[in-house]
Amino acid sequence: MALRGPRVWLWRWRRNPLRRRSDRVEAWALLGVWVLSALAGVAAGLTVSRTVEEQLARERVEWRPAEARLTGPAPGPSPARSGASRAAQVPAEPVWAEVRWTAPDGSGRTGQARVRPGSPAGTPVTVWTDRRGRLVTEPTGPSQARVRAALTGAVAGAGPAAVPVAGGRCLRGHVERRRLDRWEADWSRFDALRRRQRG
């Protein structure tokens, strides 16, 4: 097991009679790993972030609101039949119900949408559709899109940034083992020399 003294920053870059070639190799390798890791992470993060933001902007342009109507009564109690006054009522959580709408090609479509509980059949509901008339969620606003793109880019950049770090750790372990083997060989020679001098 290697004995470790107090940590000295940047010791591999300082002049030292005990510094070996392996120390210099390790220093340059670690510098390269960190630079490569930063570049890979930033490049991947920016690329993914830009792609996500462009996709969300395309959705804002292409997705359109459409008026749909409930095909049947929505589950849950009707607000009109509830005994509480409107001021005292707490807004109920929307429920899923079947709605019908007309696609851009004129065909009728049906699907599930979130509506107020207890709404009667035929109640108009605003839904969002894509170019083909399929139901989609409401598009993300510009500020939310920027936040989502930034978070996605940060997460996506972590993967490529970790690859050089993992490679650097493997290289460092290999260099460390070789360094310890050389130290052991040097100590063995020194010990043999000392025994000859004593004898």
Backbone torsions as a table, in degrees:
resi	resn	phi	psi	omega
1	MET	NA	136.5	-176.9
2	ALA	-77.0	137.8	174.7
3	LEU	-87.9	132.0	-176.9
4	ARG	-117.0	131.7	176.4
5	GLY	-93.7	-164.9	178.4
6	PRO	-64.4	145.0	-178.1
7	ARG	-73.1	128.0	177.3
8	VAL	-115.2	120.3	-176.8
9	TRP	-69.0	139.9	175.6
10	LEU	58.8	30.2	-177.6
11	TRP	-65.1	-28.1	-178.8
12	ARG	-69.7	-19.1	-178.6
13	TRP	-94.9	-8.8	-177.5
14	ARG	-89.5	151.7	175.9
15	ARG	-70.4	132.7	-177.5
16	ASN	-159.6	130.5	-179.1
17	PRO	-64.5	-21.4	-179.9
18	LEU	-89.2	-7.2	-178.8
19	ARG	-71.9	129.8	-177.7
20	ARG	-104.2	174.7	177.7
21	ARG	-61.3	-37.4	179.7
22	SER	-62.8	-32.2	177.5
23	ASP	-66.6	-41.5	178.4
24	ARG	-66.5	-41.2	177.6
25	VAL	-60.9	-43.6	-179.4
26	GLU	-64.8	-40.1	179.9
27	ALA	-61.9	-47.8	179.8
28	TRP	-67.3	-37.2	179.1
29	ALA	-64.3	-43.5	179.1
30	LEU	-64.4	-40.3	177.2
31	LEU	-62.1	-44.7	178.6
32	GLY	-62.2	-40.3	179.5
33	VAL	-61.5	-46.2	-177.4
34	TRP	-67.9	-39.7	177.8
35	VAL	-65.1	-46.6	179.8
36	LEU	-63.5	-40.1	178.9
37	SER	-62.6	-45.2	179.4
38	ALA	-64.0	-45.1	-179.4
39	LEU	-64.1	-44.9	-179.4
40	ALA	-63.8	-44.0	-179.6
41	GLY	-64.1	-45.4	-179.2
42	VAL	-66.6	-43.5	-179.3
43	ALA	-62.8	-47.1	179.8
44	ALA	-65.6	-42.9	-179.9
45	GLY	-62.4	-44.3	179.6
46	LEU	-66.1	-39.6	179.9
47	THR	-63.8	-48.3	-179.7
48	VAL	-65.3	-41.8	179.9
49	SER	-60.8	-44.2	179.4
50	ARG	-64.6	-41.7	179.6
51	THR	-62.7	-44.7	-179.8
52	VAL	-64.0	-43.6	-179.0
53	GLU	-65.3	-38.4	176.9
54	GLU	-65.7	-39.8	178.5
55	GLN	-63.3	-43.9	180.0
56	LEU	-67.6	-35.4	176.4
57	ALA	-66.6	-39.0	177.5
58	ARG	-63.0	-39.1	177.8
59	GLU	-63.4	-40.0	179.6
60	ARG	-63.2	-32.3	-179.5
61	VAL	-79.0	-42.5	-171.3
62	GLU	-87.1	-32.4	-176.5
63	TRP	-81.3	136.4	-175.1
64	ARG	-129.1	147.1	174.0
65	PRO	-75.3	146.0	177.6
66	ALA	-137.5	151.8	177.7
67	GLU	-90.7	126.8	176.8
68	ALA	-119.0	163.8	178.0
69	ARG	-129.0	143.6	178.1
70	LEU	-64.9	133.0	178.0
71	THR	-82.1	-17.4	178.6
72	GLY	-155.8	173.4	179.3
73	PRO	-65.0	141.7	178.6
74	ALA	-76.4	145.7	177.7
75	PRO	-63.3	154.8	177.2
76	GLY	105.7	165.4	-179.0
77	PRO	-71.8	143.0	178.4
78	SER	-75.1	136.8	178.9
79	PRO	-61.5	-32.5	-178.5
80	ALA	-69.4	-32.9	-178.1
81	ARG	-83.8	-11.0	-178.6
82	SER	-75.0	142.6	-175.1
83	GLY	-76.1	-15.8	-176.2
84	ALA	-76.8	151.4	178.2
85	SER	-72.7	158.9	-178.5
86	ARG	-61.1	-36.0	-178.1
87	ALA	-67.1	-34.1	-176.1
88	ALA	-85.7	-12.1	-176.2
89	GLN	-74.0	137.0	173.2
90	VAL	-90.2	132.8	-179.9
91	PRO	-56.4	127.5	-177.8
92	ALA	-79.3	152.8	176.6
93	GLU	-67.3	136.6	177.2
94	PRO	-62.5	153.1	178.8
95	VAL	-120.4	161.3	177.3
96	TRP	-84.0	135.4	177.2
97	ALA	-149.3	159.3	-179.2
98	GLU	-81.7	134.1	178.6
99	VAL	-128.7	159.5	177.2
100	ARG	-124.0	139.5	178.0
101	TRP	-145.7	169.6	-179.7
102	THR	-105.8	126.3	179.6
103	ALA	-75.7	164.2	179.1
104	PRO	-57.5	-27.0	178.6
105	ASP	-83.3	2.4	177.0
106	GLY	92.7	-5.5	-179.1
107	SER	-81.2	149.2	177.7
108	GLY	-82.7	137.9	179.9
109	ARG	-127.3	152.4	173.2
110	THR	-129.8	153.1	179.2
111	GLY	-173.0	-179.1	-179.0
112	GLN	-98.2	135.9	177.6
113	ALA	-140.6	159.8	178.2
114	ARG	-84.9	128.0	-178.2
115	VAL	-136.6	169.9	176.9
116	ARG	-69.9	137.3	-179.4
117	PRO	-62.2	143.2	177.0
118	GLY	77.1	6.5	178.7
119	SER	-66.0	137.6	-178.1
120	PRO	-75.6	163.4	177.3
121	ALA	-58.8	142.0	179.6
122	GLY	89.4	-4.1	179.2
123	THR	-64.7	130.8	178.4
124	PRO	-72.3	140.2	-179.2
125	VAL	-136.0	136.3	176.2
126	THR	-87.5	124.9	176.1
127	VAL	-122.3	164.7	177.2
128	TRP	-112.1	137.3	-178.7
129	THR	-130.7	155.2	175.8
130	ASP	-89.4	-169.7	-177.5
131	ARG	-59.9	-31.9	-178.1
132	ARG	-88.3	0.4	179.6
133	GLY	86.6	12.1	178.3
134	ARG	-83.8	148.6	179.3
135	LEU	-67.9	136.8	175.4
136	VAL	-137.3	171.8	175.9
137	THR	-81.0	165.3	177.2
138	GLU	-64.3	133.3	-177.2
139	PRO	-63.4	152.6	-179.7
140	THR	-74.7	137.7	176.9
141	GLY	-68.8	164.2	-177.0
142	PRO	-57.3	-44.1	-178.0
143	SER	-69.1	-41.4	177.4
144	GLN	-65.0	-36.6	179.6
145	ALA	-63.5	-39.9	179.1
146	ARG	-63.8	-43.2	179.9
147	VAL	-64.5	-46.2	-179.4
148	ARG	-63.0	-41.7	179.6
149	ALA	-64.6	-41.1	-179.9
150	ALA	-65.1	-43.6	179.6
151	LEU	-65.7	-42.5	178.5
152	THR	-63.6	-41.2	177.9
153	GLY	-63.3	-39.6	179.4
154	ALA	-64.4	-43.4	179.6
155	VAL	-67.2	-42.5	-178.8
156	ALA	-67.3	-31.5	179.6
157	GLY	-72.9	-20.8	-178.8
158	ALA	-66.9	-35.3	-178.7
159	GLY	-63.1	-58.2	178.8
160	PRO	-61.9	-29.9	178.9
161	ALA	-70.1	-27.9	-178.0
162	ALA	-76.4	-23.7	-176.8
163	VAL	-63.6	-51.3	177.4
164	PRO	-62.9	-33.5	179.1
165	VAL	-64.0	-43.2	178.6
166	ALA	-63.8	-42.8	177.5
167	GLY	-62.7	-39.3	178.2
168	GLY	-64.3	-37.7	178.3
169	ARG	-65.8	-39.8	177.7
170	CYS	-63.8	-45.0	179.3
171	LEU	-62.5	-41.8	-179.1
172	ARG	-64.6	-40.0	177.4
173	GLY	-62.8	-40.4	178.6
174	HIS	-64.7	-45.6	179.6
175	VAL	-63.7	-39.3	179.8
176	GLU	-63.0	-42.7	179.1
177	ARG	-63.7	-43.2	179.0
178	ARG	-64.5	-39.3	179.7
179	ARG	-62.7	-43.8	-180.0
180	LEU	-65.9	-37.5	177.0
181	ASP	-62.7	-41.2	179.6
182	ARG	-67.6	-40.4	176.9
183	TRP	-60.7	-42.3	-179.4
184	GLU	-63.7	-41.4	177.8
185	ALA	-63.9	-41.6	178.9
186	ASP	-63.9	-41.8	178.8
187	TRP	-65.5	-35.7	178.5
188	SER	-64.7	-43.1	177.7
189	ARG	-63.0	-43.2	179.4
190	PHE	-62.5	-41.7	-179.3
191	ASP	-65.2	-41.3	178.6
192	ALA	-63.9	-40.8	178.3
193	LEU	-63.2	-42.3	-179.7
194	ARG	-64.5	-39.3	179.0
195	ARG	-65.8	-39.3	179.3
196	ARG	-64.8	-39.3	-179.1
197	GLN	-67.4	-35.0	179.1
198	ARG	-73.1	-36.3	-176.8
199	GLY	-76.5	NA	NA
